[in-house]
Each structure stands twice: as structure tokens, then as C-alpha cells.
Amino acid sequence: MSSPVKYFFDLMSQPSRAMYIIFKLSGSKVQNVPVALRKGEHLTEKFRDEVNKFQKVPCIVDGDFKLAESIAILRYMARKEEIKETLYPISEKSSRLLSKVDEFLEWQHLTLRLSCGSAFRMKWLEPMMGIQREEKQIKEFEKLMEVNLNIMENVWLKDTPFVTGNELTAADIFGACEIEQTKLFGYNAGTNRPKVDAWLKKVREATNPSYDEAHAFVFKMSKL
Ligand SMILES: N[C@@H](CCC(=O)N[C@@H](CS)C(=O)NCC(=O)O)C(=O)O
């Protein structure tokens, strides 16, 4: 019997949480290996050489095969039949639903993730590290975050309860994990966005207890 895929993650990382929840919901055979980013555990030479040359999480090691990038990991694990078909329908014949999930996953990197992640870094993480950005720069990313959250409300969730239709997929989990992080700096994405608000609750309900487990720190530290 081959040994399980090793999953390296930190629950402070949004894509790490998304894959953590997806693995839990799928009953994937993975060996969890927590990596404490705050302690710089990803910055060692050993981590770089043996785990991930980019020195980031999430990443996996499957025997002598190493893979970084959350979406690449999702697809690799789906091809290994370790991901629930409803979350990432890799064998769907027409591939239309799969393509819709991919559409969101490709969209989110430079929109939702870039803006929410940067606002989180500038408003929560960096001040804790003694780094202070110019207010103008922070405002720029906050504005971008608002633009992308409005796209969630008015485009992705316009006609359906989940981003790709009536059912939860990996797309919802990736989106929700990114947005939850903004609670750490006291931002409530659901205010004045009833669809986003209802959707976040639905994603949480559909994925619990894994969702709450993955977000334990975020919820505990959240100012909301
Ligand atoms: N595009 C990558 C992003 C990976 C990433 O930025 N990971 C962050 C945590 S969310 C990280 O490991 N940062 C540590 C560092 O840059 O030192 C993915 O989707 O997996």
C-alpha cells in the first residue's frame, strides 16, 4: 500500500483552509502536516528543498512528487479520485459544471484573493509586525476589495445561491475562505450585500464542522 499524500498547510492561510475543508469533506487520504508560517517554518532550506521550492503553503508531497499552488493541488487530487465529485466534478461528461467551477477558480486569484488578501495584510498582519503603509495605499486595496465583493453580490451570486448554481462546489469554499479573513480587521463583507451574507452562511452550514474547525483562529480573533 502506498503512503498517503502529505498535506502541508497553515490554517492562517486562506487557500490552505480551503483545501483543508475540501479534503475533510471528501474523506481524502492525506497526512496533515501543519506548518507555522508565523514561526518561519516554511523558510528553512529543508522545506525549500524537500517540500516546496516557492516556500509557501499549501503544498503537497506525494512520494517523490512535489506540488504547490492550491488549484493545481485540487486538480491533481481530483484526478487521483481523492476529491468528492460534487465539489470538483472532474469526470462530468459535458464538463460544463467543471468549467464553471474553473471559471471562478481562475477569476478569484487576481480579484477577490488579491484585494481581500492585500487588505488583510496591510490592515492586520503588517501593523502587528510594525510595518505601516501609507493610508492612500491601504485605501486603494480596500476600494478594490469592495469592487470585487460587489462582483460577488451582483454577478456570481446574482441568480443562484452558490457561485456556480444550486449546489456547493470547491469554488464556494475558496471564495468564502478568502472573504472570512477580512473579519480579522473588523470588516463584514455581508453588510449591505444580502446575497454574500446568505451565501457565507450557506457555505458554512454545508461544510461544518470542518469550516468552523478551519476558521477557529479567524473567528476567535475576529472583531465582529
Ligand atoms: N497562489 C498560491 C498562494 C500561496 C500563498 O501565497 N501562500 C501564503 C499563505 S496564504 C504563504 O505561504 N505565505 C508565506 C510567505 O510568503 O512567506 C496558492 O493558491 O496556493
PDBQT file of the ligand as one rigid body, heavy atoms in Angstrom, charges set to zero:
ROOT
HETATM    1  N1  LIG A 301      -1.238  31.090  -5.259  1.00  0.00    +0.000 N 
HETATM    2  C1  LIG A 301      -0.869  30.315  -4.102  1.00  0.00    +0.000 C 
HETATM    3  C2  LIG A 301      -0.716  31.238  -2.922  1.00  0.00    +0.000 C 
HETATM    4  C3  LIG A 301       0.149  30.663  -1.824  1.00  0.00    +0.000 C 
HETATM    5  C4  LIG A 301       0.425  31.702  -0.769  1.00  0.00    +0.000 C 
HETATM    6  O1  LIG A 301       0.508  32.920  -1.052  1.00  0.00    +0.000 OA
HETATM    7  N2  LIG A 301       0.576  31.238   0.466  1.00  0.00    +0.000 N 
HETATM    8  C5  LIG A 301       0.875  32.138   1.558  1.00  0.00    +0.000 C 
HETATM    9  C6  LIG A 301      -0.147  31.944   2.687  1.00  0.00    +0.000 C 
HETATM   10  S1  LIG A 301      -1.782  32.371   2.123  1.00  0.00    +0.000 SA
HETATM   11  C7  LIG A 301       2.244  31.816   2.131  1.00  0.00    +0.000 C 
HETATM   12  O2  LIG A 301       2.616  30.672   2.242  1.00  0.00    +0.000 OA
HETATM   13  N3  LIG A 301       2.973  32.860   2.520  1.00  0.00    +0.000 N 
HETATM   14  C8  LIG A 301       4.231  32.710   3.171  1.00  0.00    +0.000 C 
HETATM   15  C9  LIG A 301       5.256  33.653   2.649  1.00  0.00    +0.000 C 
HETATM   16  O3  LIG A 301       5.032  34.271   1.599  1.00  0.00    +0.000 OA
HETATM   17  O4  LIG A 301       6.293  33.779   3.312  1.00  0.00    +0.000 OA
HETATM   18  C10 LIG A 301      -1.945  29.233  -3.835  1.00  0.00    +0.000 C 
HETATM   19  O5  LIG A 301      -3.084  29.419  -4.254  1.00  0.00    +0.000 OA
HETATM   20  O6  LIG A 301      -1.619  28.205  -3.234  1.00  0.00    +0.000 OA
ENDROOT
TORSDOF 0
